[in-house]
Structure formats: structure tokens, C-alpha cells
Amino acid sequence: MLLCLVFILNGQAHEVARVEGLRASATFYWMGALLGGPHEPPTSDQDAQERRDAWRLWRTVVDRLIADVRVETAARVSLERRYLAGHDVLFPDVATAWAEHVDLVERLSDLAGVITPGEPAKAGRRKPCGSDSFDERVGALASRLADDARVRAYEVLGDRVRAVSIIERRLRP
């Protein structure tokens, strides 16, 4: 199962870095579009509201990117501690892709903290959307990844009954 877990963790990190990296890049360019937009004062209350809403939505996406990076990292680290004696298991190319994604998200976070066009700075950052707490999200992701590794290991060993039982358990409400 441990080898399967290593491959599952690498696959997850690579896929998240690839897909969410695109979202982070788009968010960076979105910021550029917002900054390059109209520089004159708003012409109406509706115009001012639309500008504020655009920045709020941008910040919401940045907050989500930050939260997702933290959840992914915490889930992987918890599985590495639990099953792999705390060893970092990311392959070099995956570790590089992950580090680049984290760097871009951290830059967006830093920019979100200093960009305050047309609005006073807020005292604190909003929590990301979603009702699940950080610990619940980490636990759910870690559990799913561990189950994926178990299913894959049972499939490799030819024990389809156990693999199917895990899948069935996950499908039950």
C-alpha cells in the first residue's frame, strides 16, 4: 500500500499544481485587468459597486486558492507522517511544480493584502467560502487519498472484493 500511496500523493500534487496553477495564473491576469481598468472616478453608484464587487470576487478566488494549497499540503503531510515516517515523497518534478504553484499563490496572497483600490483596507481577511472547517477538509482529503491508495493496492494484489468494499463504503450516504 505504501508504494501506491506514494504514487497517489504524487499524482494528486501534480494534478492540483497543474489545474489550480492555471486558475492561479488566470487570477493573476485578472488582477492585471482590474488594475488596468478605468482609472477615472466611478461615474455612478452602480459603477462604483461593480468595481468593488469585481475586487471582492477576485479576493474570494485568491482566498480559495490559499485555502486549497493549505489543505492539500496539510493532508499530504499528515499521510507522510502517519504512513511514511514523515518523509517527503514528492518526486523532483512534482515537487518543483508544487513549489511553483505555492509560490504563485503566495504572491497573489501578498498582492491581495496590499491592493486596496478605492476601498479602505479591511482589518482581517475573510474566511474562504464553504462550511467545512480546515481540519474537516484536511481529514476528508487525507482519508480519500489513503482510500485511493488502498483500493489501488488491493487491485494490484488481485483482491477486488476488498477494493470494491472500500469504494462501496465511500459511495454510501
N, C-alpha and C positions, 0 to 999 in steps of 0.2 A: 504494500500500500504506500510506503514512503516514496518510492520512485514515482508512482502515479501522482502523489501529492506534489512532488517537485515539478512535474510536468504541468499539472493543473495550475499551480501558483504562477508558473512562468507564462502559461497561456493566458491566464486572467490578467496579469500585469501588462503583457504585450497588447492584448486586445483593448484594455482600458486606455493605455497610453496612446494607442492608435486612434480610437474613436473619440475619446474625450480630448485628446490632443487637437483633433480637428475642431471640436467645439471651443476649446480654449483659444485656438488661433482665430477662429471666426469672432470670438468675443473681443479679442484684441483689435481686429479690424473694425468691428462695430464701434468700439471706443473711438477709434480714429474718425469714423464717420460722424459720431456725435460731436467730437471736438471740432471737426472741420465744418460743421453745420453753420446755420445762421449765427452771425456774431453781433448783429444789432439787437437791441432790446426787444422782447416779445411785443407783438403788435396787438394782442388781445389776451384776455384771461384764458381763453381756450388754448392759444398758442403757448402761453407760459405753462399751463397744465400739461400739455402734450410733451413739452421739453422735460419737465420734472418726471413725468411718467416714463419717458424713454430712459432717463438715467436710473430711475428706480428699478426698472426691468433689467437694465444692464447689471446693476449691482446685485440683483437677485440671482442672475445667472453666475456671476463671479462667486457669490456665497455658496451656491450649489457646487460649483467646481471645487472650491476649497473643502467643503464638507465631504465630497466624494473621495478626494485624494486622502483625506484623513481616515475615512472609513476603510478604504482599500488597504492603506498602509497598516492600520491597526489590526485588521483581520489577518493579513499575511504574517505580521509579526507574531500575533498570538498563536497561529498554527505552527510557525517556525519554532517558537518556544515550546509548545506542547509536544510536538512530534519529532522535531529535528534538532533538539538541544540548542535552540537559539541561533543556529547557523543561517546566514543569509543564503538563500537558494536561487536567487535570480541569476540566470546566465548573463554573461557580459553584455551581449547585445540588448537583452531585455532590460538589464539594469541601466544601460545608457538611455534607452528610450524612456524608461520610467523617470529617470533623473531629469531628462529634458522636459517631460510633461510637468513634473512637480515644479521645476524652475519657472516655466511659463505661468503656471497657476499662481505661484508665489509673487511673481512680478505683477500679475493682474491684481492680486490682493493688495500689494503695496500701492499700486496706482489708484485702486478704489478708495484707499484710505486718504489720499491727498487730493483727488479730483473732486471738487465741490462747485461745479459751475452753476451759478445762480441760486444756490441754496447754502444756508449755514451748515457747518459741519455738525454731524449728529454725535451725541455723547457715546453711543455704543452701536455696534454692528447688530443688525437683525439676525435672528436665527434663520437658517435655511428653511425652505418650505418642507413640509412633511411633518407628520405627527410622531414618528418614531424617534426615540432618543438616540444619541450617538451610540451608546452601549448596546441598545437593541439592534441597531443596524449592523454594528460590528459583529455581534453574536450571530445574527441571521446569515450574514455573508460567510463568516468562518464555518458555520455549520453546513451551509450549502457547498462550499468548496471541499470540505472534508468528506461530505457525502459523495460528491462527484468523484473524488479520488477512490473512495471505497467501491463505488459502482464500477469504475474502470478497472480496478484491481480484481474484483470478482469476475468481470467479463474476461480478463486476460487469463485468469485461473480456470475459466470454464464453469464457474459456479453462478449460472444465470439466475437460479432461484433466489439467492441472497441479493444479487444485484437488483432483480425485479422487486424484491420486498422493500428495499430502500427507496426505489422510485415510487412504489405504491404509497409508502408512508408519506413521502413528500407531496403526493397528489391529493391526499385526503384533506378535507377542510378542517 
